Protein backbone atom coordinates (compact mmCIF):
# COMPACT_ATOMS: atom_id res chain seq x y z
CA UNK A 1 0.00 0.00 0.00
CA UNK A 2 1.46 3.24 -0.94
CA UNK A 3 1.11 6.28 1.29
CA UNK A 4 0.54 9.43 -0.75
CA UNK A 5 1.10 12.85 0.64
CA UNK A 6 -1.32 15.43 -0.72
CA UNK A 7 -0.01 18.93 -0.84
CA UNK A 8 -2.49 21.82 -1.00
CA UNK A 9 -1.43 25.11 -2.38
CA UNK A 10 -3.15 28.40 -1.58
CA UNK A 11 -3.89 30.51 -4.64
CA UNK A 12 -1.81 33.64 -4.68
CA UNK A 13 -3.61 36.98 -4.66
CA UNK A 14 -2.47 39.40 -7.27
CA UNK A 15 -2.36 43.01 -6.13
CA UNK A 16 -2.35 45.61 -8.83
CA UNK A 17 -0.28 48.62 -7.97
CA UNK A 18 -0.46 52.01 -9.58
CA UNK A 19 2.83 53.81 -10.16
CA UNK A 20 3.26 56.75 -7.84
CA UNK A 21 3.19 59.31 -10.63
CA UNK A 22 -0.02 57.83 -12.09
CA UNK A 23 -1.71 57.74 -8.68
CA UNK A 24 -0.87 61.37 -8.07
CA UNK A 25 -2.20 62.36 -11.47
CA UNK A 26 -5.45 60.49 -10.85
CA UNK A 27 -5.89 62.11 -7.46
CA UNK A 28 -5.08 65.59 -8.70
CA UNK A 29 -7.64 65.32 -11.49
CA UNK A 30 -10.36 64.60 -8.96
CA UNK A 31 -9.34 67.52 -6.79
CA UNK A 32 -9.45 70.22 -9.46
CA UNK A 33 -11.22 73.31 -8.15
CA UNK A 34 -13.19 75.65 -10.39
CA UNK A 35 -12.46 79.35 -9.84
CA UNK A 36 -14.48 82.04 -11.60
CA UNK A 37 -14.32 85.83 -11.53
CA UNK A 38 -17.91 87.05 -11.45
CA UNK A 39 -19.50 90.44 -11.95
CA UNK A 40 -23.16 91.14 -11.25
CA UNK A 41 -24.64 94.33 -12.73
CA UNK A 42 -27.73 95.86 -11.16
CA UNK A 43 -31.06 96.17 -12.94
CA UNK A 44 -32.85 97.84 -10.03
CA UNK A 45 -31.77 99.83 -6.98
CA UNK A 46 -30.52 97.71 -4.08
CA UNK A 47 -31.90 98.19 -0.56
CA UNK A 48 -30.07 97.61 2.74
CA UNK A 49 -31.32 96.75 6.23
CA UNK A 50 -28.30 95.72 8.31
CA UNK A 51 -29.19 93.95 11.54
CA UNK A 52 -27.72 95.57 14.66
CA UNK A 53 -27.03 92.23 16.34
CA UNK A 54 -29.91 92.26 18.83
CA UNK A 55 -33.55 93.27 18.88
CA UNK A 56 -33.08 96.15 21.32
CA UNK A 57 -30.56 98.24 19.41
CA UNK A 58 -32.22 100.58 16.95
CA UNK A 59 -30.27 101.82 13.94
CA UNK A 60 -30.89 105.04 12.06
CA UNK A 61 -31.37 104.61 8.33
CA UNK A 62 -27.83 105.66 7.47
CA UNK A 63 -26.42 103.02 9.87
CA UNK A 64 -28.08 100.14 8.01
CA UNK A 65 -25.51 99.89 5.22
CA UNK A 66 -22.36 97.72 5.12
CA UNK A 67 -18.88 99.21 4.89
CA UNK A 68 -15.38 97.76 5.19
CA UNK A 69 -14.39 98.32 8.85
CA UNK A 70 -12.32 101.48 9.16
CA UNK A 71 -13.25 102.76 5.71
CA UNK A 72 -16.11 104.41 3.84
CA UNK A 73 -16.25 101.79 1.06
CA UNK A 74 -19.74 100.42 0.44
CA UNK A 75 -19.85 96.61 0.39
CA UNK A 76 -22.10 93.59 0.63
CA UNK A 77 -21.05 90.77 3.00
CA UNK A 78 -20.22 87.59 1.12
CA UNK A 79 -22.61 85.67 3.40
CA UNK A 80 -25.47 87.59 1.78
CA UNK A 81 -24.60 86.08 -1.60
CA UNK A 82 -24.29 82.66 0.05
CA UNK A 83 -27.78 83.18 1.45
CA UNK A 84 -28.99 83.93 -2.08
CA UNK A 85 -27.60 80.51 -3.11
CA UNK A 86 -28.39 78.38 -0.08
CA UNK A 87 -31.04 79.70 2.32
CA UNK A 88 -33.87 77.33 3.23
CA UNK A 89 -36.03 79.74 5.21
CA UNK A 90 -35.86 82.87 3.07
CA UNK A 91 -36.46 83.37 -0.64
CA UNK A 92 -33.18 82.01 -2.02
CA UNK A 93 -32.70 81.22 -5.70
CA UNK A 94 -33.12 77.43 -5.27
CA UNK A 95 -36.18 77.83 -3.04
CA UNK A 96 -37.82 80.27 -5.44
CA UNK A 97 -36.92 78.55 -8.72
CA UNK A 98 -36.43 74.81 -8.19
CA UNK A 99 -38.74 71.87 -7.47
CA UNK A 100 -40.12 72.04 -3.93
CA UNK A 101 -39.01 68.42 -3.41
CA UNK A 102 -35.42 69.13 -4.46
CA UNK A 103 -34.52 72.70 -3.55
CA UNK A 104 -33.14 71.86 -0.08
CA UNK A 105 -30.62 69.44 -1.59
CA UNK A 106 -29.55 72.16 -4.04
CA UNK A 107 -29.25 74.69 -1.20
CA UNK A 108 -27.12 72.26 0.81
CA UNK A 109 -24.89 71.54 -2.18
CA UNK A 110 -24.30 75.26 -2.78
CA UNK A 111 -23.54 75.78 0.92
CA UNK A 112 -21.12 72.85 1.05
CA UNK A 113 -19.25 73.24 -2.21
CA UNK A 114 -19.15 76.95 -3.09
CA UNK A 115 -17.26 79.87 -1.60
CA UNK A 116 -17.75 83.57 -2.38
CA UNK A 117 -14.76 85.83 -1.76
CA UNK A 118 -13.99 89.51 -2.08
CA UNK A 119 -10.54 91.12 -2.43
CA UNK A 120 -7.58 89.63 -0.55
CA UNK A 121 -7.51 92.49 1.96
CA UNK A 122 -11.13 91.88 3.04
CA UNK A 123 -12.42 88.63 1.46
CA UNK A 124 -15.63 88.59 3.50
CA UNK A 125 -16.78 91.88 1.93
CA UNK A 126 -17.72 92.35 -1.74
CA UNK A 127 -17.18 95.91 -3.04
CA UNK A 128 -19.91 97.77 -4.86
CA UNK A 129 -18.58 99.61 -7.90
CA UNK A 130 -19.87 102.21 -10.31
CA UNK A 131 -18.18 102.67 -13.69
CA UNK A 132 -15.35 100.46 -12.43
CA UNK A 133 -14.63 102.50 -9.30
CA UNK A 134 -15.48 101.58 -5.69
CA UNK A 135 -18.55 103.34 -4.33
CA UNK A 136 -17.63 105.43 -1.31
CA UNK A 137 -20.03 106.80 1.27
CA UNK A 138 -19.90 110.49 2.16
CA UNK A 139 -21.92 112.63 4.55
CA UNK A 140 -25.60 111.82 4.97
CA UNK A 141 -28.14 114.58 4.83
CA UNK A 142 -31.73 114.23 5.96
CA UNK A 143 -32.58 111.82 3.17
CA UNK A 144 -29.55 111.41 0.85
CA UNK A 145 -25.79 110.97 0.63
CA UNK A 146 -24.63 112.93 -2.40
CA UNK A 147 -21.31 111.06 -2.68
CA UNK A 148 -22.71 107.55 -3.13
CA UNK A 149 -26.25 108.47 -4.13
CA UNK A 150 -27.70 106.43 -1.23
CA UNK A 151 -31.17 107.69 -0.44
CA UNK A 152 -33.74 107.13 2.30
CA UNK A 153 -36.65 104.85 1.40
CA UNK A 154 -39.69 105.09 3.67
CA UNK A 155 -42.42 102.46 3.76
CA UNK A 156 -44.89 100.89 6.17
CA UNK A 157 -45.06 97.14 6.65
CA UNK A 158 -48.14 95.56 8.21
CA UNK A 159 -47.73 93.16 11.12
CA UNK A 160 -50.37 90.78 12.47
CA UNK A 161 -53.79 92.37 12.91
CA UNK A 162 -52.80 95.21 10.61
CA UNK A 163 -50.43 96.90 13.06
CA UNK A 164 -48.26 99.37 11.08
CA UNK A 165 -44.49 98.94 11.21
CA UNK A 166 -42.75 101.99 9.69
CA UNK A 167 -39.47 101.17 7.95
CA UNK A 168 -36.67 103.53 6.94
CA UNK A 169 -33.96 101.93 4.82
CA UNK A 170 -31.01 103.16 2.73
CA UNK A 171 -31.18 102.36 -0.98
CA UNK A 172 -28.42 102.50 -3.58
CA UNK A 173 -29.53 103.78 -7.00
CA UNK A 174 -28.33 102.51 -10.36
CA UNK A 175 -25.81 102.05 -11.76
CA UNK A 176 -24.07 99.55 -9.50
CA UNK A 177 -22.04 96.38 -9.90
CA UNK A 178 -20.70 93.72 -7.56
CA UNK A 179 -17.46 91.80 -8.20
CA UNK A 180 -16.27 88.64 -6.44
CA UNK A 181 -14.40 85.37 -6.80
CA UNK A 182 -16.48 82.19 -6.85
CA UNK A 183 -14.84 78.90 -5.90
CA UNK A 184 -16.56 75.59 -6.63
CA UNK A 185 -15.06 72.61 -4.82
CA UNK A 186 -15.04 69.16 -6.45
CA UNK A 187 -18.31 67.35 -5.78
CA UNK A 188 -20.91 65.01 -7.24
CA UNK A 189 -23.96 67.00 -6.19
CA UNK A 190 -23.99 70.20 -8.23
CA UNK A 191 -22.35 71.33 -11.46
CA UNK A 192 -20.95 74.72 -12.35
CA UNK A 193 -23.64 75.25 -15.01
CA UNK A 194 -26.44 74.86 -12.45
CA UNK A 195 -24.77 77.38 -10.14
CA UNK A 196 -24.47 79.82 -13.03
CA UNK A 197 -28.13 79.17 -13.91
CA UNK A 198 -29.13 80.02 -10.34
CA UNK A 199 -27.31 83.35 -10.56
CA UNK A 200 -28.79 84.17 -13.97
CA UNK A 201 -32.37 83.17 -13.14
CA UNK A 202 -32.20 84.27 -9.51
CA UNK A 203 -30.87 87.69 -10.47
CA UNK A 204 -34.21 88.43 -12.10
CA UNK A 205 -36.51 86.53 -9.75
CA UNK A 206 -34.88 87.12 -6.36
CA UNK A 207 -32.03 89.66 -6.32
CA UNK A 208 -29.80 90.79 -3.46
CA UNK A 209 -30.23 92.89 -0.34
CA UNK A 210 -33.53 93.39 1.46
CA UNK A 211 -37.01 93.57 -0.16
CA UNK A 212 -35.60 91.11 -2.69
CA UNK A 213 -37.69 90.49 -5.76
CA UNK A 214 -38.44 94.19 -6.08
CA UNK A 215 -35.03 95.63 -5.26
CA UNK A 216 -31.57 94.22 -5.94
CA UNK A 217 -32.26 92.59 -9.31
CA UNK A 218 -29.18 91.94 -11.46
CA UNK A 219 -27.72 90.23 -14.52
CA UNK A 220 -24.50 88.23 -14.74
CA UNK A 221 -22.10 90.44 -16.70
CA UNK A 222 -18.92 88.36 -16.28
CA UNK A 223 -18.21 84.69 -15.57
CA UNK A 224 -14.67 83.78 -16.48
C-alpha positions as CSV (number, residue, x, y, z in Angstrom):
1,X,0.0,0.0,0.0
2,X,1.5,3.2,-0.9
3,X,1.1,6.3,1.3
4,X,0.5,9.4,-0.8
5,X,1.1,12.8,0.6
6,X,-1.3,15.4,-0.7
7,X,0.0,18.9,-0.8
8,X,-2.5,21.8,-1.0
9,X,-1.4,25.1,-2.4
10,X,-3.2,28.4,-1.6
11,X,-3.9,30.5,-4.6
12,X,-1.8,33.6,-4.7
13,X,-3.6,37.0,-4.7
14,X,-2.5,39.4,-7.3
15,X,-2.4,43.0,-6.1
16,X,-2.3,45.6,-8.8
17,X,-0.3,48.6,-8.0
18,X,-0.5,52.0,-9.6
19,X,2.8,53.8,-10.2
20,X,3.3,56.8,-7.8
21,X,3.2,59.3,-10.6
22,X,0.0,57.8,-12.1
23,X,-1.7,57.7,-8.7
24,X,-0.9,61.4,-8.1
25,X,-2.2,62.4,-11.5
26,X,-5.4,60.5,-10.9
27,X,-5.9,62.1,-7.5
28,X,-5.1,65.6,-8.7
29,X,-7.6,65.3,-11.5
30,X,-10.4,64.6,-9.0
31,X,-9.3,67.5,-6.8
32,X,-9.5,70.2,-9.5
33,X,-11.2,73.3,-8.1
34,X,-13.2,75.7,-10.4
35,X,-12.5,79.3,-9.8
36,X,-14.5,82.0,-11.6
37,X,-14.3,85.8,-11.5
38,X,-17.9,87.0,-11.4
39,X,-19.5,90.4,-12.0
40,X,-23.2,91.1,-11.2
41,X,-24.6,94.3,-12.7
42,X,-27.7,95.9,-11.2
43,X,-31.1,96.2,-12.9
44,X,-32.9,97.8,-10.0
45,X,-31.8,99.8,-7.0
46,X,-30.5,97.7,-4.1
47,X,-31.9,98.2,-0.6
48,X,-30.1,97.6,2.7
49,X,-31.3,96.8,6.2
50,X,-28.3,95.7,8.3
51,X,-29.2,94.0,11.5
52,X,-27.7,95.6,14.7
53,X,-27.0,92.2,16.3
54,X,-29.9,92.3,18.8
55,X,-33.5,93.3,18.9
56,X,-33.1,96.1,21.3
57,X,-30.6,98.2,19.4
58,X,-32.2,100.6,16.9
59,X,-30.3,101.8,13.9
60,X,-30.9,105.0,12.1
61,X,-31.4,104.6,8.3
62,X,-27.8,105.7,7.5
63,X,-26.4,103.0,9.9
64,X,-28.1,100.1,8.0
65,X,-25.5,99.9,5.2
66,X,-22.4,97.7,5.1
67,X,-18.9,99.2,4.9
68,X,-15.4,97.8,5.2
69,X,-14.4,98.3,8.8
70,X,-12.3,101.5,9.2
71,X,-13.2,102.8,5.7
72,X,-16.1,104.4,3.8
73,X,-16.2,101.8,1.1
74,X,-19.7,100.4,0.4
75,X,-19.8,96.6,0.4
76,X,-22.1,93.6,0.6
77,X,-21.0,90.8,3.0
78,X,-20.2,87.6,1.1
79,X,-22.6,85.7,3.4
80,X,-25.5,87.6,1.8
81,X,-24.6,86.1,-1.6
82,X,-24.3,82.7,0.0
83,X,-27.8,83.2,1.5
84,X,-29.0,83.9,-2.1
85,X,-27.6,80.5,-3.1
86,X,-28.4,78.4,-0.1
87,X,-31.0,79.7,2.3
88,X,-33.9,77.3,3.2
89,X,-36.0,79.7,5.2
90,X,-35.9,82.9,3.1
91,X,-36.5,83.4,-0.6
92,X,-33.2,82.0,-2.0
93,X,-32.7,81.2,-5.7
94,X,-33.1,77.4,-5.3
95,X,-36.2,77.8,-3.0
96,X,-37.8,80.3,-5.4
97,X,-36.9,78.5,-8.7
98,X,-36.4,74.8,-8.2
99,X,-38.7,71.9,-7.5
100,X,-40.1,72.0,-3.9
101,X,-39.0,68.4,-3.4
102,X,-35.4,69.1,-4.5
103,X,-34.5,72.7,-3.6
104,X,-33.1,71.9,-0.1
105,X,-30.6,69.4,-1.6
106,X,-29.5,72.2,-4.0
107,X,-29.2,74.7,-1.2
108,X,-27.1,72.3,0.8
109,X,-24.9,71.5,-2.2
110,X,-24.3,75.3,-2.8
111,X,-23.5,75.8,0.9
112,X,-21.1,72.9,1.0
113,X,-19.3,73.2,-2.2
114,X,-19.2,76.9,-3.1
115,X,-17.3,79.9,-1.6
116,X,-17.8,83.6,-2.4
117,X,-14.8,85.8,-1.8
118,X,-14.0,89.5,-2.1
119,X,-10.5,91.1,-2.4
120,X,-7.6,89.6,-0.5
121,X,-7.5,92.5,2.0
122,X,-11.1,91.9,3.0
123,X,-12.4,88.6,1.5
124,X,-15.6,88.6,3.5
125,X,-16.8,91.9,1.9
126,X,-17.7,92.4,-1.7
127,X,-17.2,95.9,-3.0
128,X,-19.9,97.8,-4.9
129,X,-18.6,99.6,-7.9
130,X,-19.9,102.2,-10.3
131,X,-18.2,102.7,-13.7
132,X,-15.4,100.5,-12.4
133,X,-14.6,102.5,-9.3
134,X,-15.5,101.6,-5.7
135,X,-18.5,103.3,-4.3
136,X,-17.6,105.4,-1.3
137,X,-20.0,106.8,1.3
138,X,-19.9,110.5,2.2
139,X,-21.9,112.6,4.6
140,X,-25.6,111.8,5.0
141,X,-28.1,114.6,4.8
142,X,-31.7,114.2,6.0
143,X,-32.6,111.8,3.2
144,X,-29.6,111.4,0.8
145,X,-25.8,111.0,0.6
146,X,-24.6,112.9,-2.4
147,X,-21.3,111.1,-2.7
148,X,-22.7,107.5,-3.1
149,X,-26.3,108.5,-4.1
150,X,-27.7,106.4,-1.2
151,X,-31.2,107.7,-0.4
152,X,-33.7,107.1,2.3
153,X,-36.7,104.8,1.4
154,X,-39.7,105.1,3.7
155,X,-42.4,102.5,3.8
156,X,-44.9,100.9,6.2
157,X,-45.1,97.1,6.6
158,X,-48.1,95.6,8.2
159,X,-47.7,93.2,11.1
160,X,-50.4,90.8,12.5
161,X,-53.8,92.4,12.9
162,X,-52.8,95.2,10.6
163,X,-50.4,96.9,13.1
164,X,-48.3,99.4,11.1
165,X,-44.5,98.9,11.2
166,X,-42.7,102.0,9.7
167,X,-39.5,101.2,7.9
168,X,-36.7,103.5,6.9
169,X,-34.0,101.9,4.8
170,X,-31.0,103.2,2.7
171,X,-31.2,102.4,-1.0
172,X,-28.4,102.5,-3.6
173,X,-29.5,103.8,-7.0
174,X,-28.3,102.5,-10.4
175,X,-25.8,102.0,-11.8
176,X,-24.1,99.5,-9.5
177,X,-22.0,96.4,-9.9
178,X,-20.7,93.7,-7.6
179,X,-17.5,91.8,-8.2
180,X,-16.3,88.6,-6.4
181,X,-14.4,85.4,-6.8
182,X,-16.5,82.2,-6.9
183,X,-14.8,78.9,-5.9
184,X,-16.6,75.6,-6.6
185,X,-15.1,72.6,-4.8
186,X,-15.0,69.2,-6.5
187,X,-18.3,67.3,-5.8
188,X,-20.9,65.0,-7.2
189,X,-24.0,67.0,-6.2
190,X,-24.0,70.2,-8.2
191,X,-22.3,71.3,-11.5
192,X,-21.0,74.7,-12.4
193,X,-23.6,75.3,-15.0
194,X,-26.4,74.9,-12.4
195,X,-24.8,77.4,-10.1
196,X,-24.5,79.8,-13.0
197,X,-28.1,79.2,-13.9
198,X,-29.1,80.0,-10.3
199,X,-27.3,83.3,-10.6
200,X,-28.8,84.2,-14.0
201,X,-32.4,83.2,-13.1
202,X,-32.2,84.3,-9.5
203,X,-30.9,87.7,-10.5
204,X,-34.2,88.4,-12.1
205,X,-36.5,86.5,-9.8
206,X,-34.9,87.1,-6.4
207,X,-32.0,89.7,-6.3
208,X,-29.8,90.8,-3.5
209,X,-30.2,92.9,-0.3
210,X,-33.5,93.4,1.5
211,X,-37.0,93.6,-0.2
212,X,-35.6,91.1,-2.7
213,X,-37.7,90.5,-5.8
214,X,-38.4,94.2,-6.1
215,X,-35.0,95.6,-5.3
216,X,-31.6,94.2,-5.9
217,X,-32.3,92.6,-9.3
218,X,-29.2,91.9,-11.5
219,X,-27.7,90.2,-14.5
220,X,-24.5,88.2,-14.7
221,X,-22.1,90.4,-16.7
222,X,-18.9,88.4,-16.3
223,X,-18.2,84.7,-15.6
224,X,-14.7,83.8,-16.5
